[in-house]
């Protein structure tokens, strides 16, 4: 069932898995001993031979031992599940890093990789919970069969009833397994060209389907309709008559076995045997039924393993590089030029130096080439002219895996998963703790809002429509910060955040820049006041550079733009984000030029209307 590409992970956790299975088996043996004690206690009550206290004391002792074994087994299961899930998540993230050779690939793979990480959870639950329980249950069934045959051998009628019960139990278990698999839709999907599995994490309300292409995977996601959910719940409700039938069969078995033993002899030994067999059969019925209900999880984990194997076997694009990054490398560009069509240059002789530590701002009007510069500095655009150096090495010659571990790019098109805040942040660091997650949320001013809405388990709906645009972008920024690379490039994201949160985020970035390089590309010069170095970009050319104070003193267009934007912000009333984000986004989707700049959530009208320009920009690519 498990593909060879992930057998190594299974092999590592196998000792812990068998230890958990042994603990479950010991726990079930304790249940068998407890059943025997209960049967003896019932017989003692019917045929008093000795004080009941002598029977109750062993029962209490067995219960105590059973509770201790149960706690140990659950602890071991949790350890195995976490080991498997963390290992698989790290491998998936590593694969994503190696596959993300363009921004398009990054966007297309995120949902796929999130789905695979959910598959890692399924496999972790399988190896850490289902398999140990199944092994323990198998051992229990063997013990019950041996004990039942031994006890029933002395009473032929009882033995016959026991065999009939075992056959009926096996048929019921098969029926449960088949119904569970059909309900999950996995039997009918056997001949589908792409594997899929139903995510039980959300009570089967989210269906993920994927197709594997030559270079990377694309994922199409759809929400099940309410009718489908109602149908699924109806299928689950149909289990209850089946369980009622099994219970009625158990009651009939009790009557048959107990009557046979009672008629055979009035000796208490026969009564103890009959009662024990009844309880053994009922307990075995319960355990096998529980395993039957877990058959869907087994099938889901099998499909998840197929998905994992497909992901881990995807062909990685050629590295096109041989050099690795070294701690302390800093980024710079010298006489950089870039053209999309080979004729019209978007960047022209750009020279920029990004210190290894500190906040650097690149300010330019829309169409000045900021996004193109960000793409080149992030390594997404490789066919540039001139020099782009990372620690003295040409950026195009640096191994892609090293570059993506060293540089994080985040822009306004950074997408969020249709999942929880926790899952979105874990895309930045699969091993992140809750404390680290709350720390980055606090840095971008989202901690209080996140706590108010339910914490890290707050669910983002498809498209993030239940949060505002500002909140979505700040969450993307928090994920980038959590990725914890030495260089962070932020392309236009700060421009889309409302002024109050924008200032908080810029202050947070200035604090983060004490330990790493942060590059912010923006339209608004007022954001540059937090930067150590400011570059002014116009028509693909750096026309001025220096500190914010130096440019305010020496460059009149820059000073005028800053002053005008500050006046606009002073006149603008405070904005409060809608709780569900719908009103905010509805306003943000309108034409900015048709919106009153005094009530906009961010000062977009400054550049478009009255800001002195130091370049008209170029059409086409920014």
N, C-alpha and C positions, 0 to 999 in steps of 0.2 A: 504493500500500500504506500509506503514512504519511498519517494524517489531517492536514488543514490546520491543526488546532490545535497541532500540534507540528512543522510544517514549518519554522517559524522557527528552532527549535533545530537542525534538520538543516542549514538554510542557513548557520548560523554555523560549524558544524564541517566544512562541505563542503570548503574548501581543504585542511584537514588530512587529510580522508578521501582526496581525490584524490592528495595527496602520498604517503600510505601506499600507495595503489594503484600509483602510479608506482614506488615503491621495490620493491614485490613483483614488478612486471613486470620491473624491472631485475634483480632477484634470479633470476627464472626465465630471463631471457635469459642470465645468467651460467651457469645450469644447462645451457642449450642449447650454449653455447660449451664448457663442460666436457664435455658429451657428445661433441661433435665431436672434442675433444682425446683423449678416451678411445678413440673409434673409430679415430683415427689411430694412437694408441699400440698398440692391438691389431693393427692392420695392420702396423705397424713390427716388432712381435714376430714376426708370421707371415712377413713379407717384409722382412728386415733391409736397410735402405738407408742409415741414419744412426744415430749413437749414440742409445740410449734416453734419455740424459740430456737431449737436446734436446727430447724429448717430455714428460718428467716436469716440467721447469722451468715450462713454460706451465700445466700442470695445477695445480701448487702456487700459481702466481700467481692463477689464476682462483678457486681455492678460497679464498684470502685475501680477494679482492675480494668473493666471494659471502658470506662470513661477515660482512664489514663491512656489506654491504647488508642482510643479514638482521637484524642488530642494530638498524640504523637503522629498518627497517620495523616491527619489533616495538615499538620506542620510540614511533614515531608512532601505531601502533595503540592502545597503552596510553593515549596522550594523548587520542585521539579518544574512546575508551570512557569515560574518567574525565570528560571534558567533558560528554558526553551524559548520563551517569548522574547527575552532580551537578546539572546544570541541571534534569533531569526530577524528581529527588528534591526539589529546592527548590520547584518548581512544585506538586508533589503536597502537600508540607507546607503550602504557602500555601493550597491549596484546602481541606485539612483544617481549617486555622484558620478559614477563612471558612464552612465547613459546620458546625463544631462549635458550634452555637447552644444546645444543651442537653447535659447530661451523658449522656443516653441516646444522642444522636447521636454523641458522642465514642466511647462504648463500641462502638457498632455499626459505626463506620467504621474502627476501627483495623486490624482484620484485612483489610478491603478495601484500605486504603491500603498496608498492608504488601505485599499481593499486587501492587498497582500498582507499588510500588518494586522488587519482583522483576522486574516487567515492564520497568522502566527499565533494570535490569541486562541483560535480554535485548536491548533495543533498543540499548543501548550496545555490547554484544558484536556485534550485527549491523552497526552502522555503523562500529565500530572494528576489526572483525576479518573478518567474513564478506564484506562488500561489497568491501573492498580486495583480499582474496584472490580473490574471484570475478572482479573486473575484471582482476587480474593473470593469472589462469588463462585468461580469455577471450583476452587478448592472446597468451598462450603458445600456445593452440590455433590461433590464426590463423597465427602464425609457423611452427608445426609443419606445418600444412596447406600453406602456401606452400612451405616447404622440402621436404616430402614430394613434392609435385607436381613440383617442379623436379628433384629427384633421381630420382624414379620415371619421369619422362618419357623418360629415356635407357634405361630397362629396362621394357618394357610389362608383363611378368609381375610384376615387383616393384610397379609402379603398381597393378595389379589387386589384389594382395595387400594393399596399403596401403589402398585404398578399402574392401575387405571388412572390414579391421580397424577403420576409422573407423565404418562402419555398425554393426558388432558393438559397438563401444565406446559409441556413442550409445544403442543399445538397452539395454545393460547399465546405463548411467547413468539412463535413464528408469525401468528396473525398480527400481533402488536408491532413486530419489526416491519412487516410488509406494509402495514397501514402507515407507520411513521415515515418510511422511505417514500411512499407514494404521496403522502401529505407534503413532504418537503419538495416534491417535484423532481427528485433525483433519478427515479427509474425511467421516467419519460425522457429525461435529458441525456440518456446514455449515448445517443447517436448525434448529439449536437456537435457542431464543428468547433465550438469553444466551450471549455468547461465553465460551469458556474456553480455557485453554492449560495444557499440561503443563510443570511447572517442572523443567528439567533440572538445576537447581542441586543437587537432592538425588537425582539418578539416577532421576528420574521416580517417586518414591515418594510425592509429595504432590500431590493434585489439588485445585485451587481453583476454585470455581464461584461466580459472582456474579449478582445480579439488580439492575437499576437501578430505583429507585422514583421518586416525584415529587420528594422533597426530599433524600433521601440514600440511599446504597446499603447493602444488607444482604448479608452474605457467609456462606455455609455452607461449611465445610471438612470434609473427610473424608480419612482415611488409607486408602490402597489396602491391600487384604488381601495376605497372603503369597502366596496363589494368583495374584493379579494380578501381583505382582512376578516370580514364577516364570514366568508366561506371557510377560511382557515379556522376561525373560532368554532364554527359548526362542526368541522372535522374533529376538533379536540373534544367537543362535547359528546361526540358519538363514542368516545372511549368509555364514558361512565357506565352505559349499559353493559359493556364487555366486562368491566371490573365488577359490576354487580353480579354478573353471571359467574365469574370466578369465585366471588365470595360465597354465593349460594352453593357452588360446587364444594367449597371447603366445608361449609356447614353440613352438607350431605355426607361428606367424608367423615366428619366428626361423628355423626350419628351411626354410620355403618361400622366404623372401626370400634367405637366405644361399645356398641351393642354386641358386636362379635366377641370382644374381650370379656364383657360382663357375662355373656351366656356361656362362654367356654369354661370359666372358673370364677369363683368368688375370691380367689387369691389376689392380694393386693399387687403382686408382681405384674400380673397381666394388665391390671388397671394402669400401673406406672408405665408399662411398655406402650399401651394403647394411647395414653395421654401424651407421652413423649413423641410418638410417631405423628399424632395429630399436629402437635405444635411444630415439629420439624417440617412437616409438609407445608403448613401455612407460612412458616418463616421462609422456606425455600421459594414458595410461590411469590412472596413479597419481594425477595431479592431479585429473582429472575425478571419479575415484572418491572422493577426499577431499571434493570439493565436494558430491557426492551424499550423503555422510554428514552434511553440514552442512545439508541441506535441512530437516531437522526443526527446527533452530535458526531458519531463515528463517521457517518456518510459525509457530513459537512467537512470534517477534518480531512477526509480522503480527497475531496474536491479541492480543499484549500492547499493540500500538499501538491496536487497537480498544478495549481496556479503558482505556487511558490517555485516549483521546479521550472515552469515555463519562464518565470521572471528571472531566476538565477541563471538560466541558460541562454538568455537573450544575447545576441551578438553585440559586443561593445564596439563602437566606432574606433577607427585607428587613432592612436594617441597623438600622432603628429607632433611629438615632442619627446625629449629625452632628459630634460633637466628637472631637478626637484627644487622645491623652495626650502629656504633655511630661515629659522627664527630670526627676526630683526630685519628681513628684507623690506625695502620700501619701494613704492611705486612711483614711476616718473615717465613722462613722455617728452620727446624732443623732436621738433619739426614734424609733428604728426599730421598726416593728411589721409582723408578717407573719402571714397566715392562709391556709391551703390551701383552705378551703371558704367563706371570707368571713364566718364566724361565730365559730369558735373560734380565738383567736390563739395561735400558738406562740411568737412573740416579742412582747414588750410594752415599748415605750418603752426600747429598748436604745440606750445611748450609749457609743461606743467610739472610741478614737483609735489608729491604727496608725502609729507613727513611720516615716519614710522609711528609717531605718536602725535595726536592732535586732530582738531577739526578743521577741515578744508572745505570752503564753499566755492562753487562755480555758479555765477549769476548771469542769466541771459534771458532775453525775451523769447517768446514762443517762436520756434523755427530757427533758433540761433545755432543748433547743433548739440544741445546738451545731452539728449538721449543717445545720439550717436557716440559722443565722447564717453558716456557711461558704458555703452556696450563694448567699446574698444578697451577701456580700462578694466572692465570685468572679464575680458577675454572671450566674449561672445562673438565679436567681429574680429577676424584674424587677418583678413587680406588688406591690412593698412599699409601705408607708406611711412617711412621714417622709423623712429625708434620708440618702442614702448617697453620699458625695462622694469623688471621686478628683481630687486637686489642685484642689478647689473646684468641680468639675463633677459634676452628677448622674451617677451610674454608669450609669443606664439611658439617658442621652443620649450616652454615649461610644460611638464606633464599635466594633462587635464585633471587627473585626480589630485595632484598637488595644488594646482591652481584653485580648484573648487573647495579645497580644505583651507585655503589661505584667503580667498576673496569671497565675500557674500554680496550678492546683488539683490536689491529689493526696489520695486517700482510700483507705479499706480496700477499696473496690470497683474501684480502679485495676487494669486488666487487663494482663497480659503477653502478648506474641505467642508463638505456638508456633514459635519460631525461636531463633537464637543470642542470647547476651548482647549481642553487637555490634549486631545488628539492633534489639533492644529499646532500646538506648541511642541509636541513630541516630534513633529516633522523636523524641527530645528535641532533637537537633541533627543534621541530615543531613550537615553539614560538619565534625563533630567529629573530632579526631585521636585516635589511640590513646592518646597521652599524656593528653589531657583525659578520656578514658573511664576510664583507670586512676586518675586523680586523684579523680573522683567516687566510684568504687568504693572507694577507700581512705577517703574521707570517711565513708562509711556502714559501713565495716568489712567489705567483701566482697572486697577485693583478694586476700588470701591464699587464701581459699576458692575464688575464681574461678581463680587460677593453678593450684591443686591439681587442679582438675577439667578443665583443658584450655585455660584462658585465655578470651579474648573469643569464641572459636568454640564454647564449650560450648553444647550444644543443650538448650533447655527443651522438654520434651514438652508435649503438649496438657494444659492446665490447670495446668502447672507442678508436676506430681506428683513430679518427681525432685529437687525442692528443698523446703526447709521453708517454712512460711508466713512466718516471720520473714525468710528470705532473699528470698522473693518481694516482700514489702512494702518491704524495703530497696532492692531493685533498682528498684522503682517510684519510690522516693524519689530514688535516684541519677539516674534519667531526668529527674525533675522539676528537680533541681538543674542538670543539664546543659542544660536548656532555657534557663536563665540569664535569667529575667525579673526585673524589679525587686522584685516581690512574689511570695512563695510562701505558699500557704495549705495547711496540712496538717491534714486532718480525721480524727481518730481513728486515724490510721495508727500512731502511736507506741505506742498502747495495746496493739497486737497483736504487738509485738516483745518478745522475751525480755529480761529485766532487764539482762543484761550488754551486749548489743548496743544496747539502748535507751539506756543511758547514753552509749555511744560515739556513737550517732547524734545525741543531744541536744547533746553537746559539739561535734560537727561542725557542727550547725545554728547553735550559738552563734558559731562561727567564721565561718560564711557570713553571719550576720546583721551582721557588721561592715561589710558592703558593700551590703546590701539589707534589705528588710523581710521577716521570717519570722513567720507567725502559726501557732501550734500549738494546736489544740483537743483537749483530753484529759479523761479522767475522773480522772486521778491527779495530785493536787497535788504529789507529789514531783518530777514533771517540771518544774514551774514554777520550781524553784530556779535554773534556767539562764536564765530570762526576765528581761528588763529591766522589763516591766510585766505584771502579772497581773490578769485580770478573773475574778470568780466569777459564774457564771451559774446561776440557779435559777428553774425554771418560767418561762423566757423573759424573765427580768429580771436585770440586773446588780445584784447585792446588795452587792458590795464590790470595790475595786480598789486597786492600789498595787504596790510591789515585794514580792518574796517575803519579805524580812526584815520589812517593815512589816506584812504580813498575819500572819506568824508571831507578831509581838508584840502585835497588836491584835485578831485575830479567832480566838477560841478553837476553833470547829469546824474551821477550816482547819489550825490548829496540831495539833490532835488527830489529824486525818486524816493529816497528813504523818508524825507520830511513829509512828502505828500502821503505816503502810505501810513506813516505814523498819525497824521492828522485824520485820515480816514478811519483808522482803527479807534482813535479817541472819540470820534463821532458815532461809531457803530455801536448800537445797543448790544448787551450781552446776549449770546445765543444759547438756548437750552436745547439739547438734543432730544428728539422724541424717543420715548421708551422703546417703541418697536422699530424706530428708524424709518418708517414708511414716509412720514411727512418730510423728513429731512431729505431723503433720496428723491422724492417727487419734485422738490424745489431744485435739487442739484442737477436733475436730468434736463431742465429747461435750458434754452439758449442763454449763456451768460450775458450776452450783449443786451438781451431783452429784460434782464433782471435789474432791479434797483440795487446798486452796489452798496447802499447804506444798510441793507437788510440781508445781504448775502452772508452765508456761514463762513466764507473766507474771502479776502479782499481781491477777488479775481479781476474786478473792474479797474484796478489801479493801472495795470500794464496796458489794458485794452483801450483806456480812454485818455486819462490825463497825464500818464507818466512820461517824462522826457525819455526818449529812446536813444540808445547809443548804437542802434543798428536796426534796420527794417526786417532782418532775417531772410531766410530763403524758403521757398515753397517746397513741399514734398516732405522728405524725411527730416525729423529733427535730429 
